[in-house]
Amino acid sequence: MTDLFAYDFMQRALIAALLVGLVAPAIGTFMVQRRLALLGDGIGHIALTGVALGILTSTSPIFTALIVSAAGALLIELVRVRTRTSGDVALALLFYGGIAGGVLLIGLAPGANTATLTSFLFGSVSTVSTEDVYAVIALAVIVLGVLAFFGRELFVLCQDEEVARAHGLPVRLLSAVIAITAAVTVVIAMRVVGVLLVSALMVVPVAAAQQLTRSFRVTVALAMGIGVVASLGGVSAAFYSGADISPGAAIVLLALAVFAVSVGVGQVVRRRRGRGPVPQKGAEAVPAGTIPQTKPGSLDPGSPST
C-alpha cells in the first residue's frame, strides 16, 4: 500500500478520485430522482467542445470546459422547457453537437488531433496536475455547498414539480441549479473517469443505494459512500494491476459490481421483511422504487425513498 503513496501523481489522483466519488453521486441522486439520469452524458459530450476550445486557444481546458458545459446545461433546460422538444431529444441534440464541435475545434488546433482528447474521453490520472487538484477541490466545495443549501427545495422539485410549484418554489431556478451543478461535476470528474464515463459514476452508485435504503437522506449518504469506494478502489486496482488499465473503466466496473451485489442483498432483505418496507407513522405504504408525494407544508427529505 505504501507504494501507492510513493508517487506524487498517485497522491494527486487519489485526492481527485475521493472528491469525484463524493460529488458525482451527490448530484446524481437528484438527477436520478428527477428522471434526468442521462443529463451527465449530454453535458459530458458538450464538455468535449470546451476542452477542444481550451486546446485551440492555449488556455486551461478545465476552465473552458466549465464555461461551455454550464452554458450547454442551461441550453438543455431551455430547449426542454421553451420548445416542444422532449428532454431526451434535447439531450440527443447536445450529444451530437458536443462531439462534432469537439472534433472540429481540435482539428483546427495546431499540432493537435483527435488523439489529444483521449485523456479527457476516458480519464488519465497520470495527467492530473497540482493545479487540477486545486481546481477540483474548489469546484467540489462549491457543488456540495450548493446541494446543502438548496437540498430541501431540490428534494421537493425532484419528487414532483407540481408540488414544488404549489409550495411556491422557484422551479426554473432550481432546475437550472441541478443543470449547472451537474455541469460542474462533469468537469470535476473528467480527469479521473473521463467525460464518457462520468455519468455512470453519477447514476450507478445511486442505483445501488436505492436497493438498500428507504429514505432520501440515507440514499444520498450511501451513494456517496459507494462512489468513494468505487473511485478509490478503481484507481488503486488500475495502479496495482500491472497492465495498462484505464482507471475510469475500473471505477465504473467496480461500481457496477457493487450494484449487482446490492440487488441481491436488497432482495434478501425485502424477503425477510415479508411485505417490503414498513411505512413510517402517518405515511402510506410506498412501492419499491418510488418516492411518495410530499404533502403541502412538508419539505422533509427524510421521507421514504428508493
C-alpha positions as CSV (number, residue, x, y, z in Angstrom):
1,M,0.0,0.0,0.0
2,T,2.9,2.4,0.7
3,D,3.9,2.1,-3.0
4,L,0.6,3.8,-3.9
5,F,1.5,6.9,-2.0
6,A,5.2,6.9,-3.1
7,Y,4.3,8.7,-6.3
8,D,3.2,12.3,-6.5
9,F,0.9,11.7,-9.4
10,M,-0.9,8.9,-7.5
11,Q,-1.4,11.2,-4.5
12,R,-3.0,13.8,-6.7
13,A,-5.1,11.1,-8.4
14,L,-6.4,9.7,-5.1
15,I,-7.4,13.1,-3.9
16,A,-9.2,13.8,-7.1
17,A,-10.9,10.4,-7.1
18,L,-12.0,10.9,-3.5
19,L,-13.7,14.2,-4.4
20,V,-15.2,12.8,-7.5
21,G,-16.6,9.8,-5.6
22,L,-18.3,12.2,-3.2
23,V,-19.6,14.8,-5.6
24,A,-20.9,12.7,-8.5
25,P,-23.3,10.5,-6.6
26,A,-24.5,13.5,-4.5
27,I,-25.8,15.4,-7.6
28,G,-26.6,12.1,-9.3
29,T,-29.2,11.3,-6.6
30,F,-31.2,14.4,-7.6
31,M,-30.7,13.7,-11.3
32,V,-32.0,10.1,-11.0
33,Q,-35.0,11.2,-8.9
34,R,-35.7,13.9,-11.5
35,R,-35.5,11.3,-14.3
36,L,-32.5,13.0,-15.8
37,A,-30.1,10.1,-15.5
38,L,-28.6,10.8,-18.9
39,L,-28.0,14.5,-18.3
40,G,-24.4,13.8,-17.3
41,D,-23.8,12.1,-20.7
42,G,-25.2,15.1,-22.6
43,I,-23.1,17.5,-20.6
44,G,-20.0,15.3,-21.0
45,H,-20.3,15.5,-24.7
46,I,-20.6,19.2,-24.6
47,A,-17.6,19.4,-22.3
48,L,-15.5,18.0,-25.2
49,T,-16.2,21.1,-27.1
50,G,-15.0,23.1,-24.1
51,V,-11.8,21.0,-23.8
52,A,-11.1,21.4,-27.6
53,L,-11.7,25.2,-27.3
54,G,-9.1,25.4,-24.5
55,I,-6.6,23.5,-26.5
56,L,-7.3,25.7,-29.5
57,T,-6.9,28.9,-27.6
58,S,-4.0,27.6,-25.5
59,T,-5.9,28.2,-22.3
60,S,-6.9,25.9,-19.4
61,P,-9.2,23.1,-20.8
62,I,-10.8,22.8,-17.4
63,F,-11.8,26.5,-17.4
64,T,-13.2,26.4,-21.0
65,A,-14.9,23.1,-20.4
66,L,-16.6,24.6,-17.3
67,I,-17.9,27.6,-19.2
68,V,-19.1,25.6,-22.2
69,S,-20.6,22.8,-20.0
70,A,-22.6,25.3,-17.9
71,A,-23.9,27.1,-20.9
72,G,-24.8,23.7,-22.5
73,A,-26.6,22.5,-19.4
74,L,-28.7,25.7,-19.4
75,L,-29.4,25.3,-23.1
76,I,-30.7,21.8,-22.5
77,E,-33.0,23.0,-19.8
78,L,-34.1,25.9,-22.0
79,V,-34.8,23.7,-25.0
80,R,-36.7,21.3,-22.8
81,V,-38.9,23.9,-21.2
82,R,-39.4,26.5,-24.0
83,T,-39.9,24.3,-27.0
84,R,-41.9,21.2,-28.0
85,T,-38.7,19.1,-27.8
86,S,-38.8,16.5,-25.1
87,G,-36.0,16.1,-22.6
88,D,-34.4,13.1,-24.3
89,V,-34.4,14.7,-27.7
90,A,-32.8,17.8,-26.3
91,L,-30.1,15.7,-24.8
92,A,-29.6,13.9,-28.1
93,L,-29.2,17.2,-29.9
94,L,-26.5,18.2,-27.5
95,F,-24.8,14.8,-27.7
96,Y,-24.3,15.2,-31.4
97,G,-23.4,18.9,-31.3
98,G,-20.9,18.4,-28.5
99,I,-19.0,15.6,-30.2
100,A,-19.0,17.3,-33.5
101,G,-17.8,20.6,-32.0
102,G,-15.0,19.0,-30.1
103,V,-13.7,17.1,-33.1
104,L,-14.0,20.2,-35.3
105,L,-12.2,22.5,-32.9
106,I,-9.4,20.0,-32.1
107,G,-8.8,19.7,-35.8
108,L,-8.2,23.4,-36.1
109,A,-5.7,23.4,-33.2
110,P,-2.1,23.5,-34.4
111,G,-0.2,20.3,-33.7
112,A,-3.3,18.6,-32.1
113,N,-5.5,15.8,-33.3
114,T,-8.4,13.7,-32.0
115,A,-5.9,11.5,-30.0
116,T,-5.4,14.6,-27.9
117,L,-8.9,14.2,-26.5
118,T,-8.3,10.6,-25.3
119,S,-7.2,11.6,-21.8
120,F,-10.4,13.6,-21.4
121,L,-12.6,11.0,-23.0
122,F,-11.6,8.1,-20.7
123,G,-9.6,9.8,-17.9
124,S,-5.9,9.8,-17.2
125,V,-4.8,10.0,-13.6
126,S,-1.2,10.5,-14.6
127,T,-2.1,13.8,-16.2
128,V,-3.7,15.2,-13.1
129,S,-1.6,18.2,-12.1
130,T,-1.4,20.1,-8.8
131,E,-3.4,22.9,-10.4
132,D,-6.1,20.4,-11.4
133,V,-6.3,19.2,-7.8
134,Y,-6.8,22.7,-6.5
135,A,-9.5,23.3,-9.2
136,V,-11.2,20.1,-8.3
137,I,-11.2,20.9,-4.6
138,A,-12.7,24.3,-5.2
139,L,-15.4,23.1,-7.6
140,A,-16.2,20.2,-5.3
141,V,-16.7,22.5,-2.3
142,I,-19.0,24.7,-4.4
143,V,-21.1,21.8,-5.6
144,L,-21.5,20.3,-2.1
145,G,-22.3,23.7,-0.7
146,V,-25.0,24.4,-3.3
147,L,-26.6,21.0,-2.7
148,A,-26.5,21.5,1.1
149,F,-28.1,25.0,0.7
150,F,-30.8,24.0,-1.7
151,G,-31.2,20.4,-0.6
152,R,-34.8,20.6,0.7
153,E,-36.1,22.6,-2.2
154,L,-34.3,20.3,-4.7
155,F,-35.8,17.3,-2.9
156,V,-39.4,18.6,-3.4
157,L,-38.7,19.5,-7.1
158,C,-37.3,16.1,-7.8
159,Q,-40.3,14.4,-6.2
160,D,-43.0,16.3,-8.1
161,E,-42.7,19.6,-10.0
162,E,-46.3,20.5,-9.4
163,V,-45.9,20.1,-5.7
164,A,-42.9,22.3,-5.8
165,R,-44.9,25.0,-7.6
166,A,-47.7,24.6,-5.0
167,H,-45.1,25.3,-2.3
168,G,-44.1,28.5,-4.2
169,L,-40.7,27.2,-5.0
170,P,-38.7,28.8,-8.0
171,V,-38.9,25.7,-10.2
172,R,-37.0,27.2,-13.1
173,L,-34.2,28.4,-10.9
174,L,-33.9,25.1,-9.1
175,S,-33.9,23.2,-12.4
176,A,-31.0,25.5,-13.5
177,V,-29.2,24.7,-10.2
178,I,-29.4,21.0,-11.0
179,A,-28.2,21.5,-14.5
180,I,-25.2,23.8,-13.6
181,T,-24.1,21.6,-10.7
182,A,-24.2,18.6,-13.0
183,A,-22.0,20.5,-15.5
184,V,-19.5,21.4,-12.8
185,T,-19.4,17.8,-11.6
186,V,-18.6,16.6,-15.1
187,V,-15.7,19.0,-15.3
188,I,-14.5,17.8,-11.8
189,A,-14.6,14.2,-12.9
190,M,-13.3,14.3,-16.5
191,R,-9.7,13.9,-15.5
192,V,-10.4,10.8,-13.4
193,V,-13.1,8.9,-15.2
194,G,-13.4,10.8,-18.4
195,V,-16.4,12.6,-19.9
196,L,-17.8,9.5,-21.5
197,L,-17.9,7.6,-18.2
198,V,-18.7,10.3,-15.6
199,S,-22.4,9.8,-16.0
200,A,-22.0,6.2,-14.8
201,L,-20.5,7.5,-11.5
202,M,-23.4,9.8,-11.1
203,V,-26.0,7.1,-11.7
204,V,-24.7,3.6,-10.7
205,P,-23.9,4.3,-7.0
206,V,-27.3,5.9,-6.7
207,A,-29.0,2.9,-8.3
208,A,-27.0,0.6,-5.9
209,A,-28.0,2.6,-2.8
210,Q,-31.7,2.6,-3.8
211,Q,-31.7,-1.2,-3.5
212,L,-30.9,-0.9,0.2
213,T,-32.4,2.3,1.5
214,R,-35.9,3.7,2.2
215,S,-35.2,7.4,2.7
216,F,-33.7,10.1,0.5
217,R,-31.1,11.2,3.0
218,V,-29.8,7.7,3.5
219,T,-29.8,7.1,-0.2
220,V,-27.6,10.2,-0.7
221,A,-25.2,9.2,2.0
222,L,-24.9,5.6,0.9
223,A,-24.5,6.6,-2.7
224,M,-21.6,8.9,-1.8
225,G,-20.0,6.1,0.2
226,I,-20.3,3.7,-2.7
227,G,-18.9,6.4,-5.0
228,V,-15.8,6.9,-2.8
229,V,-15.2,3.1,-2.5
230,A,-15.5,2.7,-6.3
231,S,-13.3,5.7,-7.1
232,L,-10.5,4.9,-4.8
233,G,-10.8,1.2,-5.4
234,G,-10.7,1.7,-9.2
235,V,-7.7,3.9,-9.2
236,S,-5.9,1.5,-6.8
237,A,-6.8,-1.5,-8.9
238,A,-5.5,0.2,-12.1
239,F,-2.2,1.0,-10.3
240,Y,-1.6,-2.5,-8.9
241,S,-2.8,-4.4,-12.0
242,G,0.5,-4.1,-13.8
243,A,-1.4,-3.7,-17.0
244,D,-2.5,-0.6,-19.0
245,I,-5.9,-0.4,-17.4
246,S,-8.0,2.7,-17.6
247,P,-8.8,3.9,-14.1
248,G,-12.1,5.3,-15.4
249,A,-13.2,1.9,-16.7
250,A,-12.0,0.2,-13.4
251,I,-14.0,2.7,-11.3
252,V,-17.2,2.1,-13.3
253,L,-16.9,-1.7,-13.4
254,L,-16.3,-1.7,-9.6
255,A,-19.4,0.4,-9.1
256,L,-21.4,-1.9,-11.3
257,A,-20.2,-4.9,-9.2
258,V,-21.4,-3.1,-6.1
259,F,-24.8,-2.6,-7.8
260,A,-25.0,-6.3,-8.6
261,V,-24.3,-7.2,-5.0
262,S,-26.8,-4.6,-3.8
263,V,-29.5,-6.1,-5.9
264,G,-29.0,-9.5,-4.4
265,V,-28.8,-8.1,-0.8
266,G,-31.8,-5.9,-1.4
267,Q,-33.9,-8.9,-2.5
268,V,-32.9,-10.9,0.6
269,V,-33.7,-8.0,2.9
270,R,-37.1,-7.4,1.3
271,R,-38.0,-11.1,1.5
272,R,-37.2,-11.1,5.2
273,R,-39.4,-8.1,5.8
274,G,-42.2,-10.0,4.1
275,R,-44.2,-7.1,2.8
276,G,-41.3,-4.9,2.0
277,P,-40.6,-1.5,3.6
278,V,-42.6,-0.7,6.7
279,P,-44.2,2.8,6.2
280,Q,-43.4,5.5,8.6
281,K,-46.0,6.5,11.1
282,G,-48.6,8.6,9.3
283,A,-47.3,7.7,5.9
284,E,-48.8,5.5,3.2
285,A,-47.0,2.4,2.1
286,V,-44.7,3.1,-0.8
287,P,-44.0,0.6,-3.6
288,A,-40.3,-0.2,-4.1
289,G,-38.6,2.3,-6.4
290,T,-40.8,5.3,-5.8
291,I,-41.0,8.3,-3.6
292,P,-44.3,9.4,-2.1
293,Q,-45.9,12.7,-2.9
294,T,-44.9,15.5,-0.5
295,K,-47.8,16.9,1.4
296,P,-48.2,20.7,1.5
297,G,-46.1,22.2,4.3
298,S,-43.6,19.3,4.4
299,L,-40.2,19.6,2.8
300,D,-38.6,16.8,4.7
301,P,-36.1,14.9,2.6
302,G,-36.1,12.1,5.2
303,S,-39.3,10.8,3.7
304,P,-39.3,7.2,2.5
305,S,-37.5,6.8,-0.8
306,T,-35.9,4.3,-3.0
